[in-house]
Amino acid sequence: MQIGLPGTQEMIILLFVLLFWVGVIAVGVLVALRLKSRFSDSDDQSERIEQLEDEVEELREERDARESRSDR
């Protein structure tokens, strides 16, 4: 590669190296954010599952109470 200005080849190589490391860091940040959102979603989902299980238990108790009243 022949460019007329002195040091241009070195500057181009430094630019490529800089862009490479910026890309590596950006991918790392994106992966970290994706993992964080996935784990926070699972926490939200587990809380929601607990709420639904409580509601199901309440409904079963209500059903059992109705069935015991109707058996009398």
C-alpha positions as CSV (number, residue, x, y, z in Angstrom):
1,M,0.0,0.0,0.0
2,Q,1.6,3.2,-1.2
3,I,0.3,6.5,0.2
4,G,2.2,9.7,-0.2
5,L,2.1,11.1,3.3
6,P,4.6,9.8,5.8
7,G,3.1,7.8,8.7
8,T,-0.3,7.2,6.9
9,Q,0.1,3.4,6.8
10,E,0.7,3.4,10.6
11,M,-2.3,5.6,11.2
12,I,-4.5,3.3,9.2
13,I,-3.3,0.3,11.1
14,L,-3.9,2.1,14.4
15,L,-7.4,3.0,13.2
16,F,-8.2,-0.6,12.4
17,V,-6.8,-1.8,15.8
18,L,-8.9,0.9,17.6
19,L,-12.0,0.0,15.7
20,F,-11.5,-3.7,16.4
21,W,-11.2,-3.1,20.2
22,V,-14.2,-0.7,20.2
23,G,-16.1,-3.4,18.5
24,V,-15.0,-6.1,21.0
25,I,-16.0,-3.8,23.9
26,A,-19.4,-3.0,22.3
27,V,-20.2,-6.7,21.8
28,G,-19.2,-7.3,25.4
29,V,-21.5,-4.6,26.6
30,L,-24.4,-5.8,24.5
31,V,-23.9,-9.4,25.8
32,A,-23.8,-8.1,29.4
33,L,-27.0,-6.1,28.9
34,R,-28.7,-9.1,27.2
35,L,-27.8,-11.3,30.1
36,K,-28.9,-8.7,32.7
37,S,-32.3,-8.3,31.0
38,R,-32.7,-12.1,30.8
39,F,-32.0,-12.6,34.5
40,S,-34.2,-9.7,35.5
41,D,-37.0,-11.1,33.4
42,S,-36.7,-14.4,35.1
43,D,-37.0,-12.7,38.5
44,D,-40.2,-11.0,37.3
45,Q,-41.5,-14.2,35.9
46,S,-40.8,-16.1,39.1
47,E,-42.6,-13.4,41.1
48,R,-45.6,-13.7,38.7
49,I,-45.6,-17.5,39.0
50,E,-45.7,-17.2,42.8
51,Q,-48.7,-14.8,42.5
52,L,-50.5,-17.1,40.2
53,E,-49.8,-20.1,42.4
54,D,-51.3,-18.1,45.4
55,E,-54.4,-17.3,43.3
56,V,-54.8,-20.9,42.3
57,E,-54.6,-22.0,46.0
58,E,-57.2,-19.4,46.9
59,L,-59.5,-20.6,44.2
60,R,-59.1,-24.2,45.2
61,E,-60.0,-23.3,48.8
62,E,-63.1,-21.4,47.6
63,R,-64.1,-24.4,45.5
64,D,-63.6,-26.8,48.3
65,A,-65.6,-24.5,50.6
66,R,-68.5,-24.4,48.1
67,E,-68.4,-28.2,47.6
68,S,-68.5,-28.8,51.3
69,R,-71.5,-26.4,51.7
70,S,-73.3,-28.1,48.8
71,D,-72.7,-31.5,50.3
72,R,-74.6,-30.6,53.5
